[in-house]
Amino acid sequence: MTTSDHDLNLGLLLFIPYRALESAVLATLREHGHDLPLSDARVFQRIGPDGSRMSELAEAAQLTKQTLTSIVDRLERAGYVTRQPDPDDARARIVTITDKGRELVELSIPAVTAVEARWEEHLGRARTDQLRRILADLREITDLRWS
């Protein structure tokens, strides 16, 4: 018995293409010698360009602080991130991306571009633009970092 698209909730319909994009990026990273576990990649991608506090990352990734600390420990041991004291709060630490971590970002860009190009080829330019606008509108009520 096959499940039709109408039987799937919107969240799952959003997640399936995201998972395909994520898999393409991780495959590209592996091809270049970076075997990043999915959980680590999901935390890494949430680090802001100027760094992120551990508490912000835990909230954005929906992880306990203990689980997040374990993942950041692995990312730090691999050389992708570093932790520094927060200049605004002596108790907090800021996770920042290292030069090696920026290599992951640079390798990911062409993979994301290629997947999005395939999606646009399938959907057409107008529907792709419409999808982007709709998803941007949904971000206003779903992205914890939006406000």
Secondary structure, 3 states (H helix, E strand, C coil): CCCCHHHCCHHHHHHHHHHHHHHHHHHHHHHCCCCCCHHHHHHHCCCCCCCEEHHHHHHHHCCCHHHHHHHHHHHHHCCCEEEEEECCEEEEEEEEECHHHHHHHHHHHHHHHHHHHHHHHHHCHHHHHHHHHHHHHHHHHHCCCCC
